[in-house]
Amino acid sequence: MTAPAAAPTATLALADDALILSHRLAEWAGHAPVLEEEVALANLALDLLGQARTLFPLLGDEDELAYLREERAFTNAQLVEQPNGDFAHTIARQLYYATFQELLFHRLAALDTELTPLAVKAAPETAYHRDHAVTWTLRLGDGTPESHARMQRAVDALWRYTGELFHPFPDLPGLDLAAVERDWLARISEVLTTATLTLPTAVRGGTGRRGLHSESFGRLLAEMQYLHRSHPGATW
């Protein structure tokens, strides 16, 4: 029997983030703009799926948690569930989340929690995820007029979902997410400025941590959970 997680709220939120973003990135299979990105996005998705599979067993059966929960039981941030859109939207989503995750794991690695081993192990992954997103943000933002316009639209459209990333976890009082947010804003501002993009000024929020999700999330779950729900108890 699995021992209760010491920080179940934080563990579930981060596991859900990783699972849902992994699924979104996997949707690019067969649709990426170039073959190299087909491989890169698949590898990002696999990294995130591995993180989710490390975290879910701290809470219970990973298949039940991934495939048998209803929409309101998921506590992933709304940012990670947003549809891929065009390539610029996917890159903006990656830039925002990977920057957050790299800073978060850096702080978690310095704490003594059950999440610390994952944070230490996944540090190289998160650094690569951010570097990949930064590279493409610079390439698109400071590229052609068309790529610049698309990247700016993506940066603007997803900005409003970033606020909830920094809501404190009540079961991790030692994690200073306000400090993470300050570092995040500084890094994002630097990247966007270098990419000749404008930092958005819209209000930032999000309701996913409270189980309130975007309209598209229900369709994502239906696709992700269909096979497991259609053949309950099946094994390979």
Residue, then its C-alpha position, 0 to 999 in steps of 0.5 A: m500500500t502506498a504511503p500518503a504523500a507528505a505534500p499531496t497538493a503540490t505533488l498532484a499539481l506538478a504530476d498533472d502539469a507534466l502529464i497534460l503538457s506531455h500529451r499536448l506535445a505528443e499531439w505534434a507527432g506527424h505534424a511538426p514543421v520539420l523532422e528535427e522538431e518532430v523528434a525534439l517535441a517527442n523527446l520533451a513529451l517523454d521527459l514530462l511523461g517520465q516526471a509524471r510517472t515518478l510523481f503519481p506513485l507517490l499518491g496512488d495507482e498511476d493508471e487510475l490517477a491518469y485515466l479514471r479521474e474526472e475533469r474537476a479532479f485534475t489540478n494542472a495549471q490552465l497554461v499546459e492544457q492550452p491547445n497547441g495552436d500554431f508552432a509559435h503558440t507551442i513555443a510560447r507555452q514552452l517558454y513560460y512553463a519550462t522557465f517556471q519549471e527550471l526555477l521551481f526544480h532548482r529551489l526544490a532541489a535545495l529542500d528536503t522533501e519527497l519531491t527533491p529527488l525528482a527535482v535533482k534528477a530532472a534538472p538537466e531535462t528542464a534546462y534543455h526544455r527551456d533552452h529549446a524554447v528560448t532558441w525558437t523564441l529568438r528565432l521566431g521573434d527576431g525573424t521575418p515580419e510574419s514569424h515576429a507577428r505570430m510569436q507576439r500573438a502567441v506570447d500575448a494570448l498565453w500570458r493570462y494563464t501564467g499567474e497561477l503557476f506561482h500560487p503557493f502550495p499549502d503543503l510546501p511552506g518552505l517553497d518561496l514561489a513569490a521569489v520564483e515568480r520574480d526570477w521568472l519575470a526577469r528571465i522572460s522579460e530578458v528573452l522577449t526583449t532580445a527577441t524584439l518582442t513586447l512583454p505583455t501587460a494583461v492581468r495574469g491568473g488561471t483556475g486550473r489549480r482549483g479544478l476549473h479548466s478550459e473548454s478544450f480540456g474535456r476533449l483532451l481527457a476524452e482522447m487520453q482516457y478513451l482506450h483505458r476506459s473502453h477496456p477496463g482491467a486490460t493488460w498487455 
